[in-house]
Amino acid sequence: MSSSLEINKYRDIYQDFLNPNPHIHSKAISILRKDFEVKFLDNLLTNLEEEDLFIRRKSILALGEFGEEVLNHIVRLYSNTNEKSVKVCCIKTILRVVVNFNLKELNKDVMTLIELALEDTSPEITLSLISLLRQLGIKGRDILLETCKDKDLLRAKASVSALLEMKDNVVDDLFAELLNDKLIDPMIKDDILRHEKI
């Protein structure tokens, strides 16, 4: 097959990848990963910088199927961009990989990315990051134990909500501490009390 034919074949299958029909979409991903893995991966990473939300979402889902091999690419992309939407896409891609492959441990570079994201107080980054931490078992829980005390109310409330879903003795002890802490926002305490009444 000549290179021009290969390019045309790739373009045709890539259009199927963008098809809203889930069967056509899934079949296209299988072919693109098998026959055009490197080109497809590059294409998906570039798509995270697209303005079109539909393309970004499709690409995040597809990248999530590549597994841990994609994480180093995501770390580089996150480090090299100032665009908030791209950073959010990077965090959501890590989340998809974690969920799809049931990961509880992430490599040092990804944990460094998480530390960087913790310094960003934008709502989009905050909510995406909390969703990721909720999936990381004990390691994620331990970070959430700290972020639920954050001065940023959105981050604190989101962290408490995440911890409420993974309650254990450590979380119970922390909530008891928060309820008795006069410096903790009343809205945080209300969230804890409301859940305990359910």
Secondary structure, DSSP 8 states (H G I E B T S, - for coil): --HHHHHHHHHHHHHHHT-S-HHHHHHHHHHHHHHSHHHHHHHHHHHTT-S-HHHHHHHHHHHTTSGGGGHHHHHHHHHT---HHHHHHHHHHHHHHHHHHT-----HHHHHHHHHHHT---HHHHHHHHHHHHTSHHHHHHHHHHHTT-SSHHHHHHHHHHHHTT--HHHHHHHHHHHT-TTS-HHHHHHHHHHHH-
